[in-house]
Amino acid sequence: MQTSPLTKYLSGVYRLSKGALNQQIAKLNVRATQSDLLLFISDHPNLTQAKIAKANSVDPSLLAKDLQVLEQHGWVQRQANPADKRSRLVALTATGEQTAAELKNLNAQWWQQFSQAHPEIDLAQLQHELEHVYDALRQEAPHD
């Protein structure tokens, strides 16, 4: 079976841009998955591990391993949830906030350079359209 063009291009854009960005973030000693998590937690502090896993469509056990690595680097802290002692809330440490800020800056710089190198691509319009697709998919996703 052949991959649909939209799936091909969406996954290809993600993989290729992530590969290029990985070269930039390597100097921060952060891997791609870790950078995604740091940025997500920066935007959504104090969520439970279960909510982070669901929002990112990752297996909770794999997330736990990634969070352990982030914790070892001193980028995140996990603490008991006062509303439910069985779950843990995840937040960035001061060092994690600084690393996330650097990641956001590198990401913005990379896309700015890409945009300048490819003025024929209207990234603002593309982002606008992808936001609609993302929102529609999130609405259709099963809810607990």
Phi, psi and omega in degrees: 000141182269143178289140178293147181303320181296315178298317179302312185286321179296312180291324179294317178300316180299308184297314183291318179291321179295321178298317178293319179293327179301325177296324180288318186277350181303327180292343177269000181062040181237134175271165186304309181298320179296320180294319177301316180293316179301315180294320179295313181294326176299319180279339184224070183289154174061037170268159175284159177302321181297318180291323177296315179300314182295315182297331181258004180053048177238154178295131181303326180289324176291322177299318181301320179294317179296319178295325177298318177296315179298323178293319179297328177283348181082020183267332179229160171228142177244133179224158181300141177280118181299334180278340182202098186299345179281341181252165181236140176266144184241131177216158177280147170277177176300319177295321178295321177297318179295316179297317178298320178297319178295320178297316178299318180296313179297319179298313180298318179298317182298313181293327177295316178296319178299315181299319179292325180285340183227068182295345179287346180260123178271090184295328178296317179292318178300314179299318179301313180293319179294326176300319178296316179297313180301311181299318179296318179294321178296322180291327181277345182295144178299141179249146177282000000 
